[in-house]
């Protein structure tokens, strides 16, 4: 059970008292917001506050409140557990047979709902995480800049002072960007802001303020030579020089512009030429790099998003993404009903499509991949009694048992009239057609010239029908082992020995193993009563060493993890070129970096249409970016890819509205998904943020450290 389903209501009273008392941010006791001018006069302390501001931003950005709900809303990952209120917020869309919409069924379904922006609602926490985290980091950054720019504090020397100043401005930009991307309105606060006159700003104003801060950070970084110590990103780790900081700021500015759109109409209005301007100077320009922090098992730095999303015993990749990776074998939505039948006559292999007559046509539909024995075929057409497919191998017709079989708890020998086609691993259909004896399908364990052994759970008389099967995934629910052309999935194998068999429940890795994703033979890990749309066979393993099932055995995972990939900048750059009428050849080359370099897919040339390039680009966004951050949510939101009723932005948290004595409101569900234009107004209760966030953050870190495998609810 999640330990963070409720935040004590008393905190709202504390926030109210803080506002009523007229205290400023420096009067709040908080590790990230010093409580006396004396601390702000100490150079070492001020530098540590700058480090803390970036740490708070990182822990906020990668927290499962609300990242868990957002990535499931985006149908990037799935989980039906209600940790982080995932189940509450992730219903589905029903539709007609045979797929029944994204739900895949009409049983036990429920639609998406609005953000629960009520002080009595446990699920309000998802709205609060970003708000208090980002504003706490902003408060710290403002204090650093006040010490440097107002009191003229020197930190060691002029070079170090400029480095700290630049990082504080970057933290300001990052936090304002986080609010702009997620909320309908917020507060623009600097070190010299008069808090007594502070008012809400629109989300567009927040975006523009963030971009101005990114521009300022870029200018500072380009004008001053320095190296940022690795403790800013959790040491021992990566140290970034001033040029790399400028690249990071450019990438984050490009993200802010591109991801700001709440729907396709707003996406079309993005200044894509400006996105190109930023991304072309971002982290994939020149010598490309990923922006990396070190996840330390949630002692101080917690990439809880990777910790959960790459634990395939708890969370999996949505069938929408799995289907993109292998559209033939991985159906979307998750298939509840798979065919299980047998041929009524022998089949002679042919390179041409031919008609096959199964005993039953139930669930055999055009476009499905099915198996005739172990040969995979794709159904190209159907009638009431037949299907057509290219079947290249010979398959025997039905035979009969020469002697009766008695059910047993161990495999036993069966003697069919003909052994033609029966081999180890085959699925064999056994049925007494003269009686009401139910059929059963068994797996062949061994063969001789005249017999095969299998575990029989039913009695079968002499003369019972014996045949190889026509099936999909052995007739069971779910998707079979993949054979993806994308090297990031491959054949879905992963790991070796007991780890693969007992933890990830995957076949041992072979030459076709994928780099990022794996297929589990334990397909339905979510409680079935919570909805089949949460089931999937594919899990993410790209960041598994940072997860709760780290194969190295560390608690809650450990090691470097990218918060933004160089590939994300490439894709923003490419999208900007495509949407602004720039070079298609350059855009294709940028997409190819991950498409070909990591996926092994055919290269784009730039001769494709804009629509074809966008489709390839969006495939890369869906396949390459999951687990790094919540980009999948922003990307689905801005192309109208989210489920009906899904909120497209967050309201100001109820706690803040209560302090301001303003009415509660929300987005999504029966309300509009987002604001048409965010309203302004009212003095802020912002001063509560530095007090509340450290408590939220500490709960997150303590939960992860105390129970890395987590109790699921």
C-alpha positions as CSV (number, residue, x, y, z in Angstrom):
1,X,0.0,0.0,0.0
2,X,1.3,3.4,-0.8
3,X,2.4,5.4,2.2
4,X,1.6,8.7,0.4
5,X,-2.1,8.5,-0.3
6,X,-2.8,11.3,2.2
7,X,-1.0,14.5,3.3
8,X,-2.0,15.7,6.7
9,X,-4.7,18.4,6.5
10,X,-2.8,20.4,9.2
11,X,-0.3,21.4,6.6
12,X,-3.0,23.6,5.0
13,X,-3.4,25.4,8.3
14,X,0.4,25.9,8.5
15,X,0.3,27.4,5.0
16,X,-2.6,29.7,6.1
17,X,-0.6,30.8,9.2
18,X,2.4,31.6,7.1
19,X,0.5,33.8,4.8
20,X,-1.5,35.4,7.6
21,X,1.8,36.2,9.4
22,X,3.2,37.9,6.3
23,X,6.5,36.0,6.6
24,X,8.7,35.8,3.5
25,X,10.5,32.7,2.2
26,X,13.5,33.1,4.4
27,X,11.4,32.7,7.5
28,X,10.5,29.2,6.7
29,X,12.5,26.4,8.3
30,X,13.5,24.2,5.4
31,X,16.8,22.6,4.2
32,X,16.3,24.1,0.7
33,X,15.2,27.5,2.0
34,X,17.6,28.8,4.6
35,X,16.0,30.4,7.7
36,X,18.4,33.2,8.4
37,X,20.5,35.9,6.6
38,X,23.5,34.4,8.3
39,X,23.3,31.2,6.2
40,X,23.0,33.3,3.0
41,X,26.3,35.0,3.9
42,X,28.2,31.7,4.0
43,X,29.6,30.8,0.5
44,X,29.7,27.1,1.1
45,X,26.1,27.1,2.3
46,X,24.9,29.1,-0.6
47,X,26.6,26.7,-3.1
48,X,25.0,23.8,-1.3
49,X,21.6,25.5,-1.6
50,X,22.2,25.7,-5.3
51,X,23.0,22.0,-5.4
52,X,19.8,21.4,-3.3
53,X,17.7,23.3,-5.7
54,X,18.7,21.1,-8.6
55,X,18.3,18.0,-6.5
56,X,14.8,19.0,-5.6
57,X,14.0,19.7,-9.3
58,X,15.3,16.2,-10.2
59,X,13.5,14.4,-7.5
60,X,10.3,16.2,-8.4
61,X,10.6,15.6,-12.1
62,X,11.3,11.9,-11.7
63,X,8.8,11.2,-8.9
64,X,5.9,8.7,-9.3
65,X,3.6,11.4,-8.0
66,X,2.4,12.2,-10.6
67,X,4.7,10.5,-13.2
68,X,3.1,7.0,-12.6
69,X,-0.4,8.2,-13.5
70,X,0.9,10.4,-16.4
71,X,2.8,7.6,-18.3
72,X,-0.2,5.2,-17.9
73,X,-2.6,8.0,-19.1
74,X,-0.3,8.2,-22.1
75,X,-0.6,4.4,-22.7
76,X,3.2,4.2,-22.6
77,X,3.3,1.9,-19.5
78,X,0.6,0.1,-17.6
79,X,-0.2,-0.9,-14.1
80,X,-3.5,-1.5,-12.3
81,X,-2.1,-1.0,-8.8
82,X,-3.4,2.0,-7.0
83,X,0.0,3.1,-5.7
84,X,0.2,6.7,-6.7
85,X,-3.5,6.5,-7.6
86,X,-2.6,4.9,-10.9
87,X,-5.8,2.8,-11.1
88,X,-8.1,5.7,-10.2
89,X,-6.9,7.9,-13.0
90,X,-6.4,5.3,-15.8
91,X,-9.7,4.0,-17.2
92,X,-10.3,3.2,-20.9
93,X,-12.5,3.7,-23.9
94,X,-15.0,1.0,-24.9
95,X,-16.0,0.3,-28.5
96,X,-17.5,-2.3,-30.8
97,X,-16.3,-5.9,-31.3
98,X,-13.8,-7.4,-31.9
99,X,-11.4,-5.1,-30.1
100,X,-14.0,-3.3,-27.9
101,X,-12.0,0.0,-28.0
102,X,-8.9,0.5,-26.0
103,X,-10.4,-1.5,-23.1
104,X,-10.4,-4.7,-25.1
105,X,-13.6,-5.7,-23.3
106,X,-16.9,-4.3,-22.0
107,X,-16.7,-6.0,-18.7
108,X,-15.5,-4.1,-15.6
109,X,-14.6,-1.0,-17.5
110,X,-14.6,2.5,-16.3
111,X,-13.8,5.8,-18.0
112,X,-11.1,8.3,-17.2
113,X,-11.9,10.8,-14.5
114,X,-10.9,14.4,-13.6
115,X,-8.1,15.4,-11.3
116,X,-9.4,14.9,-7.7
117,X,-8.7,18.5,-6.6
118,X,-10.4,18.4,-3.3
119,X,-8.7,18.7,0.1
120,X,-10.4,15.6,1.4
121,X,-9.4,13.4,-1.7
122,X,-6.5,11.0,-1.3
123,X,-5.9,11.3,-5.0
124,X,-5.2,15.0,-4.8
125,X,-1.6,14.2,-4.1
126,X,-0.8,13.8,-7.8
127,X,-1.7,17.5,-8.4
128,X,0.5,18.6,-5.4
129,X,3.8,16.9,-6.2
130,X,5.0,19.0,-9.1
131,X,3.5,22.2,-7.6
132,X,5.3,22.1,-4.2
133,X,8.4,20.5,-5.6
134,X,9.1,23.0,-8.3
135,X,8.2,26.0,-6.2
136,X,10.5,24.7,-3.4
137,X,13.4,24.4,-5.9
138,X,12.5,27.9,-7.3
139,X,12.6,29.3,-3.8
140,X,16.1,27.9,-3.2
141,X,17.4,29.2,-6.6
142,X,16.0,32.7,-5.8
143,X,17.8,32.7,-2.4
144,X,21.1,31.8,-4.1
145,X,20.7,34.6,-6.7
146,X,19.7,37.1,-4.0
147,X,22.9,36.3,-2.1
148,X,25.1,36.7,-5.2
149,X,23.3,39.6,-6.9
150,X,22.0,41.6,-4.0
151,X,24.4,41.0,-1.2
152,X,27.3,40.5,-3.7
153,X,28.5,37.3,-2.0
154,X,31.6,35.7,-3.6
155,X,31.7,32.0,-3.6
156,X,35.4,31.0,-3.5
157,X,36.3,33.1,-6.5
158,X,34.7,34.9,-9.5
159,X,34.7,31.7,-11.6
160,X,32.9,29.6,-9.0
161,X,30.5,32.5,-8.3
162,X,29.5,32.6,-12.0
163,X,29.1,28.9,-12.1
164,X,26.7,28.9,-9.1
165,X,24.8,31.9,-10.4
166,X,24.4,30.2,-13.8
167,X,23.1,27.0,-12.2
168,X,20.7,29.0,-10.0
169,X,19.2,30.7,-13.1
170,X,19.0,27.3,-14.8
171,X,17.1,26.0,-11.8
172,X,14.7,28.9,-12.1
173,X,14.1,28.1,-15.8
174,X,13.6,24.4,-15.1
175,X,11.0,25.0,-12.3
176,X,9.0,27.6,-14.2
177,X,9.0,25.3,-17.2
178,X,7.7,22.4,-15.1
179,X,4.8,24.6,-13.8
180,X,4.0,25.9,-17.4
181,X,3.9,22.4,-18.8
182,X,1.6,21.0,-16.2
183,X,-0.6,23.6,-14.7
184,X,-3.2,26.1,-16.1
185,X,-1.7,29.0,-14.2
186,X,0.9,29.7,-11.5
187,X,3.2,32.3,-10.1
188,X,6.3,33.9,-11.6
189,X,8.6,34.6,-8.7
190,X,12.2,35.9,-8.8
191,X,14.6,36.9,-6.0
192,X,13.4,40.5,-6.3
193,X,9.6,39.9,-6.5
194,X,7.3,41.7,-4.1
195,X,5.4,38.8,-2.7
196,X,2.7,41.0,-1.3
197,X,1.5,41.9,-4.8
198,X,2.0,38.5,-6.4
199,X,-0.7,37.4,-8.8
200,X,-1.4,34.3,-10.9
201,X,0.2,34.3,-14.4
202,X,-1.3,32.4,-17.3
203,X,0.4,29.2,-18.4
204,X,1.6,31.1,-21.6
205,X,3.2,33.8,-19.4
206,X,4.9,31.0,-17.3
207,X,6.2,29.4,-20.5
208,X,7.6,32.7,-21.7
209,X,9.2,33.5,-18.3
210,X,10.8,30.0,-18.4
211,X,12.2,30.7,-21.9
212,X,13.6,34.0,-20.8
213,X,15.4,32.3,-17.9
214,X,16.7,29.6,-20.2
215,X,18.0,32.4,-22.5
216,X,19.7,34.0,-19.5
217,X,21.3,30.7,-18.4
218,X,22.5,30.2,-22.0
219,X,24.1,33.6,-22.1
220,X,25.8,33.2,-18.7
221,X,27.1,29.7,-19.6
222,X,28.5,30.9,-23.0
223,X,30.1,34.0,-21.5
224,X,31.9,32.3,-18.5
225,X,34.2,29.3,-18.6
226,X,33.7,26.9,-15.7
227,X,33.0,23.3,-14.8
228,X,30.1,22.3,-12.6
229,X,31.2,19.9,-9.9
230,X,29.6,16.4,-10.2
231,X,27.9,16.9,-6.8
232,X,25.3,19.0,-8.6
233,X,24.2,15.8,-10.2
234,X,25.1,13.4,-7.3
235,X,28.7,12.4,-7.0
236,X,30.5,10.5,-8.0
237,X,29.0,11.3,-11.3
238,X,29.3,13.5,-14.4
239,X,30.8,17.0,-14.3
240,X,29.5,19.3,-17.0
241,X,31.4,22.4,-18.4
242,X,29.8,25.7,-19.2
243,X,29.3,24.8,-22.9
244,X,27.4,21.6,-21.9
245,X,25.3,23.6,-19.5
246,X,24.4,25.9,-22.4
247,X,23.4,22.9,-24.4
248,X,21.3,21.5,-21.6
249,X,19.5,24.9,-21.3
250,X,18.9,24.9,-25.1
251,X,17.4,21.4,-25.0
252,X,15.1,22.2,-22.0
253,X,14.0,25.4,-23.8
254,X,13.1,23.4,-26.9
255,X,11.2,20.9,-24.7
256,X,9.3,23.8,-23.1
257,X,8.2,25.2,-26.4
258,X,7.3,21.8,-28.0
259,X,5.6,20.2,-25.0
260,X,3.6,23.2,-23.9
261,X,0.7,22.4,-26.3
262,X,-2.4,20.9,-24.7
263,X,-3.8,19.6,-28.0
264,X,-3.2,19.3,-31.7
265,X,-4.5,22.8,-32.4
266,X,-2.0,24.4,-30.0
267,X,0.7,22.1,-31.3
268,X,0.2,23.5,-34.8
269,X,0.6,27.0,-33.4
270,X,4.0,26.3,-31.8
271,X,6.9,28.4,-33.1
272,X,8.7,25.4,-34.6
273,X,11.5,27.5,-36.1
274,X,12.3,28.6,-32.6
275,X,12.3,25.0,-31.4
276,X,14.9,24.3,-34.2
277,X,17.0,27.2,-33.0
278,X,17.2,25.8,-29.5
279,X,17.5,22.1,-30.3
280,X,20.2,22.7,-32.9
281,X,22.3,24.0,-30.0
282,X,21.1,21.3,-27.6
283,X,22.7,18.2,-26.1
284,X,22.8,16.2,-29.3
285,X,24.6,18.9,-31.3
286,X,28.3,18.6,-31.7
287,X,29.5,15.9,-29.4
288,X,26.2,14.4,-28.2
289,X,25.5,13.4,-24.6
290,X,22.7,12.5,-22.3
291,X,21.9,14.6,-19.3
292,X,22.7,12.2,-16.5
293,X,22.1,12.2,-12.7
294,X,23.0,9.3,-10.4
295,X,20.1,7.5,-8.9
296,X,21.4,6.2,-5.5
297,X,18.7,3.8,-4.4
298,X,16.5,6.7,-3.2
299,X,18.9,7.7,-0.4
300,X,19.0,11.3,-1.7
301,X,18.5,11.1,-5.4
302,X,15.5,9.1,-6.6
303,X,14.5,8.4,-10.1
304,X,11.4,6.7,-9.0
305,X,10.0,6.8,-12.5
306,X,12.8,4.4,-13.7
307,X,12.6,2.5,-10.4
308,X,9.0,1.5,-11.2
309,X,8.7,1.6,-14.9
310,X,11.6,-0.8,-15.4
311,X,10.4,-3.3,-12.8
312,X,8.5,-5.7,-15.0
313,X,7.2,-7.6,-12.0
314,X,5.1,-4.5,-11.3
315,X,4.8,-2.3,-14.4
316,X,4.8,-3.2,-18.0
317,X,4.8,-1.5,-21.4
318,X,1.4,-0.7,-22.8
319,X,0.2,-2.9,-25.7
320,X,0.0,0.3,-27.8
321,X,3.8,0.6,-27.7
322,X,4.3,-3.2,-27.9
323,X,2.1,-3.2,-31.1
324,X,4.3,-0.5,-32.6
325,X,7.4,-2.6,-31.9
326,X,5.9,-5.8,-33.4
327,X,2.5,-5.1,-35.1
328,X,2.1,-8.7,-36.2
329,X,2.5,-10.6,-32.9
330,X,1.7,-8.0,-30.3
331,X,-2.0,-7.1,-30.6
332,X,-3.5,-3.9,-29.1
333,X,-5.6,-3.9,-27.0
334,X,-4.5,-6.9,-25.0
335,X,-6.3,-9.9,-26.5
336,X,-8.7,-11.7,-24.1
337,X,-10.0,-14.1,-26.8
338,X,-7.5,-16.1,-28.7
339,X,-8.5,-18.9,-31.1
340,X,-7.9,-22.6,-30.4
341,X,-9.0,-25.0,-33.0
342,X,-7.6,-27.8,-35.3
343,X,-7.5,-28.4,-39.0
344,X,-10.2,-30.7,-40.4
345,X,-7.9,-32.0,-43.2
346,X,-4.2,-32.1,-44.0
347,X,-2.5,-29.0,-45.4
348,X,0.1,-29.0,-48.1
349,X,2.6,-26.2,-47.9
350,X,2.6,-23.5,-50.6
351,X,4.1,-20.1,-51.2
352,X,0.7,-18.9,-52.2
353,X,-2.2,-18.1,-49.9
354,X,-4.6,-21.0,-49.5
355,X,-7.8,-21.7,-47.7
356,X,-7.8,-23.7,-44.5
357,X,-10.8,-25.2,-42.8
358,X,-10.6,-25.3,-39.0
359,X,-13.0,-27.1,-36.7
360,X,-14.1,-23.6,-35.4
361,X,-13.6,-20.1,-36.8
362,X,-14.1,-18.5,-33.4
363,X,-11.7,-15.5,-32.9
364,X,-9.9,-16.2,-36.3
365,X,-10.1,-12.8,-37.9
366,X,-8.4,-11.1,-40.8
367,X,-5.0,-9.6,-39.9
368,X,-4.4,-11.8,-36.9
369,X,-1.2,-13.7,-36.5
370,X,-2.0,-17.3,-35.6
371,X,-0.1,-20.6,-35.6
372,X,-0.7,-23.8,-37.4
373,X,1.2,-26.2,-35.2
374,X,4.3,-24.0,-34.6
375,X,4.3,-22.2,-38.0
376,X,3.3,-18.6,-37.7
377,X,0.8,-17.4,-40.4
378,X,-1.1,-14.2,-40.9
379,X,-4.8,-14.4,-41.7
380,X,-5.5,-12.6,-45.0
381,X,-9.2,-13.3,-45.3
382,X,-12.1,-15.3,-43.8
383,X,-15.4,-16.9,-44.7
384,X,-17.9,-18.4,-42.3
385,X,-15.9,-21.7,-42.3
386,X,-12.4,-21.0,-43.7
387,X,-9.5,-18.6,-43.5
388,X,-6.8,-17.9,-46.1
389,X,-3.1,-17.5,-45.3
390,X,0.3,-18.4,-46.7
391,X,1.0,-21.8,-45.1
392,X,4.4,-22.9,-46.3
393,X,4.8,-26.2,-44.3
394,X,3.0,-29.5,-44.6
395,X,0.6,-30.2,-41.7
396,X,-1.1,-33.6,-41.3
397,X,-4.8,-34.1,-40.9
398,X,-6.4,-35.7,-37.9
399,X,-5.6,-39.2,-36.8
400,X,-7.0,-41.3,-33.9
401,X,-5.7,-42.9,-30.7
402,X,-4.9,-46.6,-31.0
403,X,-5.5,-47.2,-27.3
404,X,-7.2,-45.4,-24.4
405,X,-5.5,-42.9,-22.2
406,X,-6.1,-42.5,-18.5
407,X,-5.5,-39.1,-16.9
408,X,-2.5,-39.0,-14.6
409,X,-0.3,-36.5,-12.6
410,X,2.8,-37.4,-14.6
411,X,3.4,-37.5,-18.4
412,X,2.3,-40.8,-20.0
413,X,2.6,-42.3,-23.5
414,X,-0.1,-42.0,-26.1
415,X,-0.2,-44.1,-29.3
416,X,-1.8,-42.4,-32.3
417,X,-2.6,-44.2,-35.5
418,X,0.0,-41.9,-37.2
419,X,2.9,-40.0,-35.7
420,X,3.2,-37.8,-38.8
421,X,3.8,-34.2,-37.7
422,X,3.9,-34.9,-34.0
423,X,7.1,-33.5,-32.5
424,X,8.5,-32.3,-29.1
425,X,6.9,-29.0,-28.2
426,X,3.8,-29.4,-30.4
427,X,0.4,-28.7,-29.1
428,X,-1.8,-31.7,-29.7
429,X,-5.6,-31.7,-29.7
430,X,-7.2,-34.8,-28.2
431,X,-11.0,-35.2,-28.3
432,X,-13.5,-38.0,-28.2
433,X,-16.0,-36.9,-30.9
434,X,-18.4,-39.8,-30.2
435,X,-19.2,-38.7,-26.6
436,X,-19.5,-35.5,-24.6
437,X,-16.0,-35.9,-23.2
438,X,-14.4,-32.4,-23.3
439,X,-11.3,-31.9,-25.5
440,X,-8.0,-31.0,-24.1
441,X,-4.8,-29.6,-25.6
442,X,-1.5,-31.1,-24.4
443,X,2.1,-30.2,-25.0
444,X,4.3,-33.0,-26.4
445,X,7.2,-33.8,-24.0
446,X,8.9,-36.6,-26.0
447,X,8.4,-38.8,-29.0
448,X,9.3,-42.3,-30.3
449,X,8.5,-43.8,-33.7
450,X,5.1,-44.8,-32.5
451,X,4.3,-42.8,-29.3
452,X,4.4,-39.4,-27.7
453,X,4.3,-38.4,-24.1
454,X,2.3,-35.6,-22.5
455,X,0.6,-34.7,-19.3
456,X,-3.1,-35.7,-19.7
457,X,-5.7,-34.3,-17.3
458,X,-8.7,-36.1,-18.9
459,X,-9.5,-39.6,-19.9
460,X,-9.7,-40.4,-23.6
461,X,-10.9,-43.6,-25.2
462,X,-9.4,-45.5,-28.1
463,X,-10.5,-43.8,-31.4
464,X,-10.4,-40.3,-30.0
465,X,-9.3,-37.6,-32.5
466,X,-5.7,-36.6,-32.4
467,X,-4.6,-33.5,-34.3
468,X,-2.2,-30.6,-34.3
469,X,-3.7,-27.3,-33.4
470,X,-4.5,-24.0,-34.9
471,X,-4.0,-21.4,-32.2
472,X,-2.8,-18.0,-31.1
473,X,-0.6,-18.0,-28.0
474,X,-1.6,-21.6,-27.3
475,X,-5.2,-20.4,-27.1
476,X,-4.5,-18.5,-23.9
477,X,-5.1,-14.8,-23.4
478,X,-2.4,-12.4,-24.3
479,X,0.3,-12.0,-26.9
480,X,3.0,-14.6,-27.8
481,X,6.7,-14.2,-27.9
482,X,7.6,-11.4,-30.4
483,X,9.9,-11.4,-33.4
484,X,10.3,-7.6,-33.8
485,X,12.4,-6.0,-36.5
486,X,13.4,-3.4,-33.9
487,X,16.5,-4.4,-32.0
488,X,15.2,-2.7,-28.9
489,X,12.7,-5.6,-28.6
490,X,14.0,-8.3,-30.9
491,X,12.7,-11.7,-29.9
492,X,11.9,-10.6,-26.3
493,X,14.5,-12.8,-24.5
494,X,16.3,-11.3,-21.6
495,X,18.8,-12.2,-18.8
496,X,20.1,-15.6,-17.9
497,X,19.4,-18.4,-15.4
498,X,17.3,-17.9,-12.3
499,X,17.0,-14.2,-12.8
500,X,15.4,-14.5,-16.2
501,X,13.3,-17.5,-15.2
502,X,12.2,-16.4,-11.7
503,X,12.3,-12.6,-11.6
504,X,11.6,-11.2,-15.0
505,X,10.0,-14.5,-16.1
506,X,11.5,-14.2,-19.5
507,X,13.3,-16.8,-21.7
508,X,17.1,-16.7,-21.4
509,X,18.7,-14.2,-23.7
510,X,19.8,-15.4,-27.0
511,X,21.2,-13.8,-30.1
512,X,17.9,-12.0,-30.8
513,X,17.5,-10.4,-27.4
514,X,16.4,-6.8,-27.3
515,X,18.3,-4.0,-25.6
516,X,15.3,-2.1,-24.1
517,X,12.3,-4.4,-23.9
518,X,11.6,-8.0,-23.0
519,X,8.7,-10.5,-23.3
520,X,7.5,-12.3,-20.2
521,X,5.7,-15.6,-20.3
522,X,3.9,-14.5,-17.2
523,X,1.6,-12.3,-19.2
524,X,-1.3,-11.3,-16.9
525,X,0.4,-9.9,-13.8
526,X,-2.4,-7.4,-13.0
527,X,-5.5,-8.6,-11.1
528,X,-7.9,-9.5,-13.9
529,X,-10.9,-7.9,-12.1
530,X,-9.1,-4.5,-12.5
531,X,-9.4,-4.5,-16.3
532,X,-7.7,-6.4,-19.1
533,X,-6.4,-3.1,-20.6
534,X,-3.7,-3.2,-17.9
535,X,-2.3,-6.5,-19.1
536,X,0.7,-6.8,-21.3
537,X,3.5,-9.3,-22.1
538,X,6.2,-6.7,-22.7
539,X,8.3,-5.0,-20.0
540,X,11.0,-2.3,-20.2
541,X,14.5,-3.4,-19.2
542,X,16.6,-0.5,-20.5
543,X,17.0,1.0,-17.0
544,X,16.5,-2.2,-15.0
545,X,19.7,-1.5,-12.9
546,X,17.8,1.5,-11.5
547,X,14.7,-0.5,-10.7
548,X,13.4,-2.5,-7.8
549,X,14.6,-5.7,-9.6
550,X,18.2,-4.5,-10.3
551,X,20.0,-7.7,-11.4
552,X,23.1,-6.5,-9.5
553,X,21.1,-6.9,-6.3
554,X,21.2,-3.3,-5.0
555,X,18.2,-2.1,-3.0
556,X,16.0,0.1,-5.1
557,X,18.5,0.3,-7.9
558,X,21.7,2.3,-8.2
559,X,23.7,4.1,-10.9
560,X,23.7,6.8,-13.6
561,X,20.4,7.4,-15.4
562,X,19.6,10.0,-18.0
563,X,16.8,12.5,-17.2
564,X,16.9,13.7,-20.8
565,X,18.4,11.7,-23.7
566,X,20.3,13.2,-26.5
567,X,17.8,11.3,-28.7
568,X,15.0,13.4,-27.3
569,X,16.8,16.6,-28.5
570,X,17.3,14.9,-31.9
571,X,13.6,14.2,-32.2
572,X,12.6,17.8,-31.1
573,X,15.1,19.2,-33.7
574,X,13.7,16.9,-36.4
575,X,10.1,17.7,-35.6
576,X,10.9,21.4,-35.7
577,X,12.4,21.0,-39.1
578,X,9.5,19.0,-40.4
579,X,6.8,21.3,-39.0
580,X,8.5,24.5,-40.0
581,X,9.3,23.4,-43.6
582,X,13.0,22.9,-42.9
583,X,15.4,20.3,-44.4
584,X,13.7,16.9,-44.7
585,X,17.1,15.3,-45.3
586,X,18.5,16.7,-42.0
587,X,15.3,15.7,-40.2
588,X,15.6,12.2,-41.5
589,X,19.2,12.0,-40.4
590,X,18.3,13.1,-36.9
591,X,15.5,10.5,-36.7
592,X,17.9,7.8,-38.0
593,X,20.2,8.2,-35.1
594,X,17.9,6.2,-32.9
595,X,15.8,4.5,-35.6
596,X,18.8,3.0,-37.3
597,X,21.5,3.3,-34.6
598,X,19.6,1.7,-31.8
599,X,16.6,0.1,-33.6
600,X,18.3,-1.4,-36.6
601,X,15.4,-0.3,-38.8
602,X,15.6,0.8,-42.4
603,X,17.0,4.3,-42.8
604,X,14.9,7.3,-43.8
605,X,16.3,9.3,-46.8
606,X,14.4,12.6,-46.6
607,X,12.5,11.8,-49.7
608,X,9.5,10.7,-47.6
609,X,6.4,13.0,-47.2
610,X,6.1,15.2,-44.1
611,X,3.4,12.8,-42.9
612,X,5.7,9.8,-43.3
613,X,8.5,11.6,-41.5
614,X,6.2,12.6,-38.6
615,X,5.0,9.0,-38.3
616,X,8.6,7.7,-38.1
617,X,9.4,10.4,-35.6
618,X,6.4,9.7,-33.4
619,X,7.3,6.0,-33.4
620,X,10.8,7.0,-32.0
621,X,9.1,9.2,-29.4
622,X,7.0,6.2,-28.3
623,X,9.8,3.6,-28.4
624,X,13.0,5.5,-27.5
625,X,11.9,7.9,-24.8
626,X,9.8,5.9,-22.3
627,X,11.4,5.6,-18.9
628,X,13.7,8.6,-19.3
629,X,11.0,11.1,-18.2
630,X,7.3,11.8,-18.8
631,X,7.8,13.0,-22.4
632,X,5.3,10.3,-23.6
633,X,2.5,12.1,-21.8
634,X,3.3,15.5,-23.3
635,X,3.8,13.9,-26.8
636,X,0.4,12.1,-26.7
637,X,-1.3,15.1,-25.3
638,X,-0.2,17.5,-28.1
639,X,-1.3,15.1,-30.9
640,X,-4.7,14.4,-29.3
641,X,-3.5,10.9,-28.5
642,X,-4.9,10.7,-24.9
643,X,-8.0,8.7,-24.0
644,X,-11.3,10.6,-23.9
645,X,-11.9,12.5,-20.6
646,X,-8.2,12.5,-19.7
647,X,-7.1,15.7,-18.1
648,X,-4.6,17.6,-20.2
649,X,-3.3,19.9,-17.4
650,X,-3.6,20.3,-13.7
651,X,-5.4,22.9,-11.6
652,X,-3.9,24.9,-8.9
653,X,-3.9,22.5,-5.9
654,X,-6.8,22.7,-3.5
655,X,-4.5,23.6,-0.6
656,X,-3.5,26.8,-2.4
657,X,-7.0,27.6,-3.4
658,X,-8.2,27.2,0.2
659,X,-5.5,29.6,1.5
660,X,-6.5,32.1,-1.1
661,X,-10.2,31.5,-0.4
662,X,-10.9,30.7,-4.0
663,X,-13.3,28.1,-5.3
664,X,-12.1,24.6,-6.1
665,X,-12.0,23.6,-9.8
666,X,-10.4,20.9,-11.9
667,X,-9.8,19.6,-15.4
668,X,-10.8,16.3,-17.2
669,X,-13.6,13.9,-16.7
670,X,-16.9,15.8,-17.1
671,X,-15.0,19.1,-17.2
672,X,-13.0,20.4,-20.2
673,X,-9.6,18.7,-20.5
674,X,-7.7,22.0,-20.0
675,X,-8.1,25.7,-19.9
676,X,-8.6,27.6,-23.2
677,X,-6.5,30.4,-21.7
678,X,-5.4,30.4,-18.1
679,X,-7.0,33.2,-16.0
680,X,-5.0,35.5,-13.8
681,X,-5.8,36.8,-10.4
682,X,-5.3,36.8,-6.6
683,X,-2.3,37.0,-4.3
684,X,-0.4,33.8,-3.8
685,X,0.1,31.3,-1.0
686,X,3.4,30.4,-2.5
687,X,5.3,30.7,0.8
688,X,3.8,27.3,1.9
689,X,5.8,25.5,-0.8
690,X,9.2,25.5,0.8
691,X,7.7,24.0,3.9
692,X,5.6,21.3,2.3
693,X,7.9,19.9,-0.3
694,X,10.7,18.6,2.0
695,X,8.1,16.5,3.8
696,X,6.7,15.1,0.6
697,X,10.2,14.4,-0.7
698,X,11.3,12.7,2.5
699,X,8.3,10.5,2.4
700,X,9.1,9.5,-1.1
701,X,12.8,8.7,-0.3
702,X,11.9,6.8,2.9
703,X,9.3,4.7,1.1
704,X,11.6,3.7,-1.6
705,X,14.5,2.8,0.8
706,X,12.3,1.0,3.2
707,X,10.5,-1.2,0.7
708,X,12.2,-1.2,-2.7
709,X,9.9,-4.0,-4.1
710,X,6.8,-2.2,-2.7
711,X,3.6,-3.5,-1.5
712,X,1.1,-3.2,-4.4
713,X,-2.4,-2.1,-3.7
